[in-house]
Amino acid sequence: MATAYTLRELADLLGGTLHGDAGLLIQGVSSLVRAQKNHIACFDDIAQAELLSRTRAGAVLLTPQQVSDYPFSCIVVSNPWESVKFIANLFKIEPIQRQGIHQSAIISPTAELPQHIFIDAHAMVGERVVIAPGVSIGAHCLIESDVFIGAQTVIEPGAVIGAGTVIGAETCVGSGVIIGASPFNNLKDRGYWHASHALGGTVIGDRVMIGANTVIARGSLSDTFIGENVCIDNLVHIAHDVTIGAHTAIAGCAVIGAFVRIGAHCVIGGASCVAANVHLANEVVITGMSTVSKSLQKAGVYSSGTLVSEHQRWRRNAARFRRLDDYMKRLTKLEKNWQDNSIT
């Protein structure tokens, strides 16, 4: 990757319209707050107007509606946020491609490993594991028996891949992730909880991204399935027997209950909870900190919960909320009396 681009070069790559110094050298991307003369920044939210007026960025990405108010160098594009992500990739530092198996790694003699592979210190690879070319396994990872890992997949340090798991190609598994954890499908008998044997496995598709410390449980009856190009943030819990459709994104701290089916191209906001056995159609968006307790059969944006307010006001409204049923009964009675009086 190049270490610097002129503003003209960036405008041509983006297909945008250049205003200002075409020869200005840009050496990176930054925020409006932290950007310096050699950076390009993005302005895509009117709430950042004050930051735009004070930024030290050498250039800014703007929409056609915003350019008339900005007197300095800029590139006009239809979608500044998409454009800044494109530019960020131009400056991305590619990781060093390492190969070989560290001498402290423990590899089962029955594992099938390709010539081109990297396994770091103190990693363990179990019996009958099959690994495709180009895979990288970080330090202290545990790959249990009968696992398959597709080509070019990266398993970051400290991850645990449970027995029988299938992981597709070009997938990234973050540090501390557990795939194929024991399902929480315990049965209570005579006051005591008893663990139930898991019969299913875990299948992860191609080009999936799984953030650090996420846990995905193996299926209890059938496989837990994560579709192609699903993006899962850090600290997400996915329970057993869940199916997640392709190109769905799940933000941090979300909880997906057992037997949930999520369609393709869905978005689950951070800290949201999807209750067990719920089904979500394709292209459903759940905003952050929502609770989904019933199935949603139509695409659209859904929310739940209350927004933050001053504490005393929130307490008053919470008290009123508990009396809503009484208020409704009184209102219904008043309406009925009014209708009766109107008839007479």
C-alpha positions as CSV (number, residue, x, y, z in Angstrom):
1,M,0.0,0.0,0.0
2,A,1.1,3.6,-0.7
3,T,2.1,5.7,2.3
4,A,0.6,8.9,0.9
5,Y,-1.9,10.0,-1.8
6,T,-2.5,13.4,-3.2
7,L,-6.0,14.8,-2.8
8,R,-6.4,14.6,-6.6
9,E,-5.6,10.9,-6.5
10,L,-8.1,10.2,-3.7
11,A,-10.8,12.1,-5.5
12,D,-10.2,10.1,-8.7
13,L,-10.3,6.8,-6.7
14,L,-13.6,7.8,-5.1
15,G,-15.1,9.3,-8.2
16,G,-15.7,12.5,-6.2
17,T,-15.4,16.2,-6.9
18,L,-12.3,17.9,-5.6
19,H,-12.4,21.4,-4.1
20,G,-9.1,23.0,-3.0
21,D,-5.5,21.9,-3.1
22,A,-5.2,19.0,-5.5
23,G,-1.5,18.4,-4.6
24,L,-2.1,18.2,-0.8
25,L,-0.5,14.9,0.5
26,I,-2.8,12.8,2.6
27,Q,-1.0,10.2,4.8
28,G,-3.9,8.8,6.8
29,V,-7.5,9.0,8.0
30,S,-8.6,10.5,11.3
31,S,-11.6,12.0,13.1
32,L,-12.5,15.6,12.9
33,V,-11.2,16.1,16.5
34,R,-7.8,14.4,16.1
35,A,-7.0,15.0,12.4
36,Q,-3.9,17.0,11.4
37,K,-2.8,18.6,8.1
38,N,-1.8,15.3,6.6
39,H,-5.1,13.6,7.4
40,I,-8.5,13.4,5.7
41,A,-11.6,13.3,7.9
42,C,-15.3,12.5,7.3
43,F,-18.3,14.8,8.0
44,D,-21.6,12.9,7.7
45,D,-23.6,14.1,10.7
46,I,-25.0,17.6,11.2
47,A,-24.5,17.2,15.0
48,Q,-20.7,17.5,14.2
49,A,-21.0,21.0,12.6
50,E,-19.0,22.6,15.4
51,L,-16.3,20.0,15.1
52,L,-16.1,20.7,11.3
53,S,-15.6,24.4,11.9
54,R,-12.6,23.7,14.3
55,T,-11.0,20.7,12.6
56,R,-7.3,20.8,11.6
57,A,-7.8,18.1,8.9
58,G,-6.1,18.8,5.6
59,A,-9.2,17.8,3.8
60,V,-12.7,16.6,4.6
61,L,-15.2,14.3,2.8
62,L,-18.5,16.1,2.4
63,T,-21.9,15.7,0.6
64,P,-23.0,18.1,-2.2
65,Q,-25.4,19.7,0.3
66,Q,-22.6,20.5,2.8
67,V,-19.8,21.8,0.5
68,S,-21.2,25.4,0.1
69,D,-20.5,26.0,3.8
70,Y,-16.9,24.7,3.9
71,P,-14.2,27.0,2.6
72,F,-11.2,24.6,2.8
73,S,-10.0,21.6,0.8
74,C,-12.6,18.8,0.5
75,I,-13.8,16.0,-1.7
76,V,-17.5,15.9,-2.4
77,V,-19.1,12.4,-2.5
78,S,-22.5,11.0,-2.1
79,N,-21.7,8.9,1.0
80,P,-18.8,10.3,3.1
81,W,-18.9,7.4,5.6
82,E,-18.5,4.7,2.8
83,S,-15.8,6.8,1.2
84,V,-13.7,7.2,4.4
85,K,-13.8,3.4,4.9
86,F,-12.5,3.0,1.4
87,I,-9.7,5.4,2.0
88,A,-8.9,3.7,5.4
89,N,-8.3,0.5,3.5
90,L,-5.8,2.2,1.3
91,F,-3.6,2.9,4.4
92,K,-4.2,-0.4,6.1
93,I,-1.0,-2.1,7.3
94,E,-1.1,-5.7,6.1
95,P,0.0,-8.1,8.8
96,I,3.2,-10.1,8.3
97,Q,2.3,-13.5,6.9
98,R,3.9,-16.1,9.1
99,Q,4.3,-19.8,8.5
100,G,5.3,-22.7,10.5
101,I,4.4,-24.5,13.8
102,H,5.9,-23.2,17.1
103,Q,7.9,-25.9,18.9
104,S,5.7,-25.5,22.0
105,A,2.5,-26.3,20.1
106,I,0.9,-29.7,20.7
107,I,-0.4,-31.3,17.5
108,S,-2.2,-34.7,17.4
109,P,-0.6,-37.1,15.1
110,T,-4.0,-37.8,13.5
111,A,-4.5,-34.1,12.6
112,E,-4.3,-33.2,8.9
113,L,-2.3,-30.0,8.4
114,P,-1.2,-28.4,5.1
115,Q,2.2,-27.2,4.2
116,H,1.2,-23.5,4.4
117,I,0.0,-22.9,8.0
118,F,0.9,-21.0,11.1
119,I,0.4,-22.3,14.6
120,D,1.7,-20.1,17.4
121,A,3.1,-21.0,20.9
122,H,1.2,-23.4,23.2
123,A,-1.7,-23.9,20.8
124,M,-3.2,-27.4,20.9
125,V,-4.7,-29.2,17.9
126,G,-6.8,-32.3,18.7
127,E,-7.4,-35.6,17.0
128,R,-8.7,-35.9,13.4
129,V,-8.7,-32.1,13.0
130,V,-8.5,-31.0,9.3
131,I,-7.1,-27.6,8.5
132,A,-7.0,-26.0,5.0
133,P,-4.0,-24.0,3.6
134,G,-3.3,-20.5,4.8
135,V,-4.9,-20.9,8.3
136,S,-3.4,-19.0,11.2
137,I,-3.9,-20.2,14.8
138,G,-2.8,-17.9,17.6
139,A,-1.1,-18.6,20.8
140,H,-2.9,-20.7,23.5
141,C,-5.7,-21.7,21.2
142,L,-7.4,-25.0,21.7
143,I,-8.8,-26.8,18.7
144,E,-10.6,-29.9,19.9
145,S,-11.1,-33.1,18.0
146,D,-12.9,-33.5,14.6
147,V,-12.8,-29.8,13.8
148,F,-12.6,-28.5,10.2
149,I,-11.1,-25.1,9.5
150,G,-11.4,-23.6,6.0
151,A,-8.7,-21.8,4.0
152,Q,-7.3,-18.5,5.0
153,T,-9.2,-18.4,8.3
154,V,-7.6,-16.7,11.3
155,I,-8.1,-17.9,14.9
156,E,-6.8,-15.2,17.2
157,P,-5.0,-16.0,20.5
158,G,-6.9,-17.8,23.3
159,A,-9.8,-19.0,21.3
160,V,-11.4,-22.4,21.9
161,I,-13.0,-24.3,19.0
162,G,-15.2,-27.2,20.4
163,A,-15.2,-30.7,19.1
164,G,-16.9,-31.3,15.7
165,T,-17.1,-27.6,14.8
166,V,-17.0,-26.7,11.1
167,I,-15.5,-23.2,10.2
168,G,-15.6,-21.9,6.6
169,A,-12.9,-20.1,4.6
170,E,-11.6,-16.5,5.3
171,T,-13.3,-16.3,8.6
172,C,-11.9,-14.4,11.6
173,V,-12.4,-15.7,15.1
174,G,-11.4,-13.1,17.8
175,S,-9.4,-13.7,20.9
176,G,-11.2,-15.4,23.8
177,V,-14.0,-16.7,21.5
178,I,-15.6,-20.0,22.4
179,I,-17.3,-21.9,19.5
180,G,-19.2,-25.0,20.4
181,A,-19.7,-24.4,24.1
182,S,-21.9,-26.7,26.0
183,P,-25.6,-25.7,25.6
184,F,-27.6,-24.5,28.5
185,N,-30.4,-27.1,28.0
186,N,-30.5,-28.5,31.5
187,L,-33.5,-30.3,32.8
188,K,-34.9,-30.0,36.3
189,D,-36.1,-33.2,38.1
190,R,-37.2,-33.4,41.7
191,G,-35.7,-30.0,42.5
192,Y,-32.3,-30.7,40.9
193,W,-30.8,-29.6,37.6
194,H,-29.4,-32.2,35.3
195,A,-27.2,-31.7,32.2
196,S,-28.6,-32.9,29.0
197,H,-26.3,-34.4,26.4
198,A,-25.8,-32.3,23.3
199,L,-26.4,-34.0,20.0
200,G,-25.7,-31.1,17.6
201,G,-22.6,-29.3,16.5
202,T,-21.6,-25.8,15.3
203,V,-21.3,-24.7,11.7
204,I,-19.7,-21.3,10.8
205,G,-19.9,-20.1,7.2
206,D,-17.3,-18.4,5.0
207,R,-16.1,-14.9,5.6
208,V,-17.7,-14.6,9.1
209,M,-16.3,-12.2,11.6
210,I,-16.6,-13.1,15.3
211,G,-15.5,-10.5,17.9
212,A,-13.5,-11.1,21.1
213,N,-15.0,-13.1,23.9
214,T,-18.1,-14.1,22.1
215,V,-19.6,-17.5,23.0
216,I,-21.5,-19.6,20.5
217,A,-23.1,-22.8,21.9
218,R,-23.2,-26.0,20.0
219,G,-26.7,-27.4,19.2
220,S,-28.5,-29.6,21.6
221,L,-30.7,-31.3,18.9
222,S,-29.3,-29.9,15.6
223,D,-26.4,-27.7,14.6
224,T,-26.1,-24.1,15.6
225,F,-25.6,-22.4,12.2
226,I,-24.0,-19.0,11.4
227,G,-24.4,-18.1,7.7
228,E,-22.0,-16.6,5.2
229,N,-20.5,-13.1,6.0
230,V,-22.2,-12.7,9.3
231,C,-20.6,-10.0,11.5
232,I,-20.7,-10.6,15.2
233,D,-19.3,-8.0,17.6
234,N,-17.4,-8.6,20.9
235,L,-19.1,-10.2,24.0
236,V,-22.1,-11.6,22.1
237,H,-23.9,-14.7,23.5
238,I,-25.5,-17.1,20.9
239,A,-27.3,-20.0,22.5
240,H,-27.8,-23.5,21.2
241,D,-29.7,-24.5,18.1
242,V,-29.7,-20.9,16.7
243,T,-29.7,-20.2,12.9
244,I,-28.4,-16.8,11.7
245,G,-28.8,-15.9,8.0
246,A,-26.2,-14.6,5.7
247,H,-24.9,-11.0,5.9
248,T,-26.5,-10.3,9.3
249,A,-24.7,-8.1,11.9
250,I,-25.0,-8.4,15.7
251,A,-23.5,-5.6,17.9
252,G,-21.8,-6.1,21.2
253,C,-23.3,-7.6,24.3
254,A,-26.4,-8.9,22.5
255,V,-28.0,-12.1,23.7
256,I,-29.6,-14.6,21.2
257,G,-31.7,-17.2,22.9
258,A,-32.0,-20.9,22.1
259,F,-33.7,-22.1,18.9
260,V,-33.9,-18.5,17.5
261,R,-33.9,-18.1,13.7
262,I,-32.6,-14.9,12.4
263,G,-33.0,-14.1,8.6
264,A,-30.5,-12.7,6.2
265,H,-29.4,-9.0,6.1
266,C,-30.7,-8.4,9.7
267,V,-29.1,-6.0,12.2
268,I,-29.3,-6.6,16.0
269,G,-28.3,-3.6,18.0
270,G,-26.0,-3.7,21.0
271,A,-27.2,-5.1,24.3
272,S,-30.4,-6.4,22.7
273,C,-32.0,-9.6,23.8
274,V,-33.8,-12.0,21.4
275,A,-35.9,-14.5,23.5
276,A,-35.8,-18.2,22.9
277,N,-37.8,-19.6,19.9
278,V,-38.3,-16.2,18.2
279,H,-38.1,-16.1,14.4
280,L,-37.0,-12.9,12.6
281,A,-37.7,-12.3,8.9
282,N,-35.0,-11.1,6.5
283,E,-33.9,-7.5,6.8
284,V,-35.2,-6.9,10.3
285,V,-33.4,-4.2,12.3
286,I,-33.5,-4.3,16.1
287,T,-32.3,-1.0,17.7
288,G,-29.9,-1.1,20.6
289,M,-31.0,-2.4,24.1
290,S,-34.3,-3.8,22.7
291,T,-36.0,-6.9,24.0
292,V,-37.6,-9.1,21.3
293,S,-40.1,-11.5,22.9
294,K,-42.2,-12.5,19.9
295,S,-41.4,-13.3,16.2
296,L,-41.2,-10.6,13.6
297,Q,-42.5,-11.7,10.2
298,K,-42.0,-8.4,8.3
299,A,-38.8,-6.5,7.4
300,G,-38.5,-3.2,9.2
301,V,-37.0,-1.3,12.1
302,Y,-38.1,-2.3,15.6
303,S,-37.4,-0.8,19.0
304,S,-38.3,-1.3,22.7
305,G,-37.5,0.3,26.0
306,T,-37.5,3.9,27.2
307,L,-35.0,6.6,26.5
308,V,-32.9,8.3,29.2
309,S,-34.4,11.2,31.1
310,E,-33.8,13.2,34.3
311,H,-34.0,10.8,37.2
312,Q,-36.9,12.2,39.1
313,R,-38.9,12.6,35.9
314,W,-38.2,8.9,35.1
315,R,-39.4,7.8,38.5
316,R,-42.7,9.7,38.1
317,N,-43.2,8.2,34.7
318,A,-42.3,4.7,35.9
319,A,-44.9,5.0,38.7
320,R,-47.5,6.2,36.1
321,F,-46.7,3.2,33.9
322,R,-47.7,0.8,36.6
323,R,-51.1,2.5,36.7
324,L,-51.7,2.4,33.0
325,D,-54.2,-0.5,33.3
326,D,-56.3,1.5,35.8
327,Y,-56.1,4.6,33.6
328,M,-57.3,2.6,30.6
329,K,-60.2,1.1,32.5
330,R,-61.3,4.5,33.7
331,L,-61.0,6.0,30.2
332,T,-63.0,3.2,28.7
333,K,-65.7,3.7,31.3
334,L,-65.8,7.5,30.6
335,E,-66.1,6.8,26.8
336,K,-68.9,4.4,27.4
337,N,-70.8,6.9,29.6
338,W,-70.2,9.6,27.0
339,Q,-71.6,7.4,24.2
340,D,-74.6,6.4,26.3
341,N,-75.4,10.1,27.1
342,S,-75.0,11.0,23.4
343,I,-77.5,8.4,22.4
344,T,-80.1,9.5,25.0
